[in-house]
């Protein structure tokens, strides 16, 4: 079973993403902030991270930058799941190392397709 870590400060989004991906047989871990995510990753390395951008204390941008600069986590693919939809911010996430971008509200078919594509490539 492929492990996916969902990092989002919205419990509504976490529950939705978790339900969708659990029903498709993925092993889901959830974190409501970057601190929680880092603690989980220290114990159990995910094969994919779904990351929100707008979170308190440490933003998704900052976390993505940290992940990609760390030799132990730089190869974990990250898909951004965010309500931020302007082109400069989307481009910034790709520049930081994100492999894909999904706009909120999430289209379930798009989410599943992008997750499957990313996991099959890695």
C-alpha positions as a Markdown table, in Angstrom:
| # | Residue | x | y | z |
|---|---|---|---|---|
| 1 | Unk | 0.0 | 0.0 | 0.0 |
| 2 | Unk | 1.4 | 3.4 | -1.0 |
| 3 | Unk | 1.7 | 5.9 | 1.8 |
| 4 | Unk | 0.4 | 9.5 | 1.2 |
| 5 | Unk | 0.9 | 12.3 | 3.7 |
| 6 | Unk | -1.8 | 15.0 | 3.6 |
| 7 | Unk | -0.7 | 18.3 | 5.1 |
| 8 | Unk | -3.5 | 20.9 | 5.5 |
| 9 | Unk | -4.7 | 23.0 | 8.4 |
| 10 | Unk | -8.4 | 22.6 | 7.4 |
| 11 | Unk | -10.0 | 19.5 | 8.9 |
| 12 | Unk | -12.7 | 19.6 | 6.2 |
| 13 | Unk | -10.1 | 19.3 | 3.5 |
| 14 | Unk | -8.1 | 16.6 | 5.3 |
| 15 | Unk | -11.2 | 14.4 | 5.9 |
| 16 | Unk | -12.3 | 14.8 | 2.3 |
| 17 | Unk | -8.9 | 13.9 | 0.8 |
| 18 | Unk | -8.4 | 11.1 | 3.3 |
| 19 | Unk | -11.8 | 9.6 | 2.5 |
| 20 | Unk | -11.2 | 9.8 | -1.3 |
| 21 | Unk | -7.8 | 8.2 | -1.1 |
| 22 | Unk | -8.5 | 5.6 | 1.6 |
| 23 | Unk | -11.4 | 4.3 | -0.6 |
| 24 | Unk | -8.8 | 3.7 | -3.4 |
| 25 | Unk | -6.5 | 1.7 | -1.1 |
| 26 | Unk | -3.9 | 4.2 | -0.1 |
| 27 | Unk | -2.4 | 4.3 | 3.3 |
| 28 | Unk | -3.1 | 7.9 | 4.5 |
| 29 | Unk | -1.3 | 9.9 | 7.1 |
| 30 | Unk | -2.6 | 13.4 | 8.0 |
| 31 | Unk | -1.0 | 16.4 | 9.6 |
| 32 | Unk | -2.6 | 19.8 | 10.3 |
| 33 | Unk | 0.7 | 21.7 | 10.3 |
| 34 | Unk | 4.3 | 21.4 | 9.3 |
| 35 | Unk | 5.5 | 20.4 | 12.8 |
| 36 | Unk | 3.1 | 17.4 | 12.8 |
| 37 | Unk | 4.2 | 16.5 | 9.3 |
| 38 | Unk | 7.9 | 16.5 | 10.1 |
| 39 | Unk | 7.3 | 14.3 | 13.2 |
| 40 | Unk | 5.3 | 11.8 | 11.1 |
| 41 | Unk | 8.0 | 11.8 | 8.4 |
| 42 | Unk | 10.7 | 11.1 | 10.9 |
| 43 | Unk | 8.9 | 7.8 | 11.8 |
| 44 | Unk | 7.4 | 6.8 | 8.5 |
| 45 | Unk | 8.5 | 8.2 | 5.1 |
| 46 | Unk | 5.6 | 8.8 | 2.7 |
| 47 | Unk | 5.7 | 8.1 | -1.0 |
| 48 | Unk | 3.7 | 11.2 | -1.8 |
| 49 | Unk | 2.8 | 14.5 | 0.0 |
| 50 | Unk | -0.3 | 16.5 | -0.7 |
| 51 | Unk | 0.4 | 20.0 | 0.6 |
| 52 | Unk | -1.7 | 23.0 | 1.3 |
| 53 | Unk | 0.1 | 26.4 | 0.8 |
| 54 | Unk | -1.7 | 28.7 | 3.3 |
| 55 | Unk | -1.0 | 27.4 | 6.8 |
| 56 | Unk | -0.1 | 29.2 | 10.1 |
| 57 | Unk | 3.5 | 29.5 | 11.4 |
| 58 | Unk | 5.2 | 27.6 | 8.5 |
| 59 | Unk | 3.6 | 27.9 | 5.1 |
| 60 | Unk | 3.4 | 25.3 | 2.5 |
| 61 | Unk | 5.9 | 27.3 | 0.4 |
| 62 | Unk | 8.4 | 27.2 | 3.3 |
| 63 | Unk | 7.8 | 23.5 | 3.9 |
| 64 | Unk | 8.2 | 22.6 | 0.2 |
| 65 | Unk | 11.5 | 24.5 | 0.1 |
| 66 | Unk | 12.7 | 22.7 | 3.2 |
| 67 | Unk | 11.7 | 19.3 | 1.8 |
| 68 | Unk | 13.5 | 19.9 | -1.5 |
| 69 | Unk | 16.7 | 21.2 | 0.2 |
| 70 | Unk | 17.0 | 18.1 | 2.4 |
| 71 | Unk | 18.8 | 15.1 | 0.9 |
| 72 | Unk | 16.6 | 12.7 | 2.8 |
| 73 | Unk | 13.3 | 14.2 | 1.5 |
| 74 | Unk | 14.1 | 15.9 | -1.8 |
| 75 | Unk | 13.0 | 12.9 | -3.9 |
| 76 | Unk | 9.5 | 12.7 | -2.3 |
| 77 | Unk | 7.0 | 14.0 | -4.8 |
| 78 | Unk | 4.8 | 16.9 | -3.6 |
| 79 | Unk | 1.4 | 17.8 | -5.1 |
| 80 | Unk | 0.1 | 21.2 | -4.0 |
| 81 | Unk | -3.6 | 21.3 | -3.1 |
| 82 | Unk | -4.6 | 24.9 | -2.7 |
| 83 | Unk | -7.1 | 27.6 | -3.2 |
| 84 | Unk | -4.3 | 29.9 | -4.4 |
| 85 | Unk | -4.9 | 30.0 | -8.1 |
| 86 | Unk | -2.9 | 32.9 | -9.6 |
| 87 | Unk | -0.2 | 32.0 | -12.1 |
| 88 | Unk | 2.8 | 33.5 | -10.3 |
| 89 | Unk | 2.1 | 31.6 | -7.1 |
| 90 | Unk | 1.5 | 28.3 | -9.0 |
| 91 | Unk | 4.8 | 28.9 | -10.9 |
| 92 | Unk | 6.5 | 29.5 | -7.6 |
| 93 | Unk | 5.5 | 26.1 | -6.3 |
| 94 | Unk | 6.9 | 24.4 | -9.4 |
| 95 | Unk | 10.1 | 26.4 | -9.1 |
| 96 | Unk | 10.4 | 25.1 | -5.5 |
| 97 | Unk | 10.0 | 21.5 | -6.7 |
| 98 | Unk | 6.3 | 20.6 | -6.7 |
| 99 | Unk | 5.4 | 17.9 | -9.3 |
| 100 | Unk | 1.8 | 19.0 | -9.7 |
| 101 | Unk | -1.0 | 21.4 | -8.6 |
| 102 | Unk | -4.6 | 20.8 | -7.8 |
| 103 | Unk | -7.0 | 23.7 | -7.2 |
| 104 | Unk | -9.5 | 23.8 | -4.4 |
| 105 | Unk | -12.3 | 23.0 | -4.4 |
| 106 | Unk | -10.9 | 19.6 | -5.3 |
| 107 | Unk | -12.3 | 17.8 | -8.3 |
| 108 | Unk | -12.2 | 14.2 | -7.2 |
| 109 | Unk | -11.4 | 12.7 | -10.6 |
| 110 | Unk | -8.6 | 15.2 | -11.2 |
| 111 | Unk | -7.2 | 14.4 | -7.7 |
| 112 | Unk | -7.2 | 10.6 | -8.2 |
| 113 | Unk | -5.7 | 10.9 | -11.7 |
| 114 | Unk | -2.9 | 13.1 | -10.6 |
| 115 | Unk | -2.1 | 11.0 | -7.5 |
| 116 | Unk | -2.1 | 7.8 | -9.5 |
| 117 | Unk | 0.1 | 9.3 | -12.3 |
| 118 | Unk | 2.6 | 10.6 | -9.7 |
| 119 | Unk | 2.8 | 7.4 | -7.8 |
| 120 | Unk | 3.2 | 5.3 | -10.9 |
| 121 | Unk | 6.0 | 7.5 | -12.1 |
| 122 | Unk | 8.0 | 7.1 | -8.9 |
